[in-house]
Amino acid sequence: MRKNIAGGLLAVLLTAAPAHAQNVDKVRLGWLKSLTDTALYVAIKKGYFAAEKIEIVPTQFRSGANMVVPLGSGELDVGAGSPSAGLYNAVARGVKMVIAADKTRSSPGYGGAHFIVRKAIVDSGRFKDMKDLKGLRIALSGPGNSNTASLYYAIKPTGVKYGELTITTLGYPAQVTAMANNAIDVSIILEPFASAMAAKGVGVCVRSDDEVDPEHQLACLLFSGQFAARRDLAVRFLRAYLRGVQFYRGALKDGKLAGANADEVISLIIANTVVKDPKVLRSITLFGVDPNGAVNAASLQKDLDFYATQGWIKGKVDLGKIVDQTFVQEAARTLKKP
């Protein structure tokens, strides 16, 4: 009897040990399900997160600004979005968040945002240069985000003041419709919406963000304060993410999805976004991302300074206390090269 009990206990222990070893950590991720989340799609589908014993629990948001409150409360662990005036204001109120890694930047040849002017205005000669934006109806996705900074950098050399511009706020899909209906004259917009305007024959790309502000930091991975405190998990998350970044970059060539990994990346974009035409995906200019996930802190500071001049920042914000690149640096250091 004793031998049977002992043997049974041993069997339980032996079978329980592997189960314990296989425990995974769930990470609650907020994203837009846009083209700029492609490295995350890759990391999920190819099992990079699973290899780090992480299960991603995603929630789709309409904008990065909508992620600020759940990140601040800890309902979200990671947000894939743009550092905006709203985020900085939350930090000024004492909300703990960390800007941890690059998600999207306007690397040369990989402009993350495009300046689209209504074709009829270009054809008429009304628009010739960025100074001609004054007096035109300009659509932006929201106040106090990276697109507003892009617009400011575009007009600054011309002498036109930001306050002299006529600006309205519209979501990206609505901007395509508004441009076709002559309701707006200018859009600063991401792909594939920029190409949709060109395909409809209603808009002309007159400049890309990489020309206006090279290496402009458009979006980042944001950690809640609670998630950042779980350092081992945060580093494992970024290690899996960086593997996704490497694979995504292997799909790029000359600004397009024309590299060795392009077919697989295109299939993942089609599976996860509203873009379903592979021909469109092969034709558009893709976004840049640093191979090691490094954040362009100088670019973020420049944007923050602009937001402050417009009165969009309520309180004092020390960017040095928000950006923490030690997580992604450790992840890159411990990542096995492919």
Phi, psi and omega in degrees: 000312180299320180296320180294318178296314180299317179295322178294318178297319179298318180297319178298315181296319182292323180281333181284329184300311179298322180299318179296320182294334183271003179305137180243155175262130176273133178241120181275113187248130172258130179213171180264348188058050180247179177302327185287355176265011188302319180299329177288320176302316181299311184297327177287307186295322184273004173081017181291322176290319179300323179296335177265012181058047179235134172249123180274128176247096188271151171226132180272136178239158179282332180204163177296328180299328180288348180274346188299311183296310179294332174292318181295326181274348182088005175292330172251145175269316184227137175239133177255092186201185184268129173294114186245175175301324179298320178295315181295325177294323177297318178296320179297333178275001177103003178288133183269118175215158181231130169274111194253329186201159176288140171240320181212131173217158181269073176291150179307126182089352181230062181295122183283337181224150184233141176269111181250127178246139181305132188302320181298327180287322177293314182297328182283346183089000179296326176249123175235327182212174185298336178294338181282359175294334178298128180094348178267155180273113187253131178255131174235157183286341179175162180281148173067035174237183187297331179292325177295323177293319178302317179298316179299315181294330181289323184267342186306315180293343184274345183092351176288138180268146181301321180292347179274352184275154177258107189239137173233157181254124179215146172293160185301312179300322179294330179294323178299314179295317181296323178294318180294330182266009181062025180274340174227161181250332186222141176225136171250108200216153179272166170283151008270007185293325179299314179292331178296322177295318180294320181296327178282351180076019184254344184225153179235130176283117182257343179194152174244157186298328180292339176277325181283316184212083182305137181066025176300126180279107186268322182209156185220171166266125184250134177255140168291159179300323180293320181290320179299330180290340177267071193302315181302315179295318181298319179291319177299320177301312182290330177295317177295318179300317181295328174296322175295321178298315180299318180293318177301314180297332176289350177267353186263146173200122178055041176082358184239169171277081184224011180273185186299327183265011190300315184301315182292320180293319178300318180295325179289321177297316180299322181288337189245350184233180179280352180276117186242358183256113180298332178294321177297315182296328178283343185265336187277160174275128183272172181269159177265159174205138182295136183298334180253010178073015183292138179270137175275085185296327179297322178294318178298320179296320179297317177297315180300319178298320178295315179302321181294321180295335180272358180079018182273347180258122181252092181122180182263131181235123176257103184299330180298339179268355181256316180281123177227101184269004181292331178297307184287331176295318177294320178298315180295322182293326184261005181277128176287131180288141181291000000 
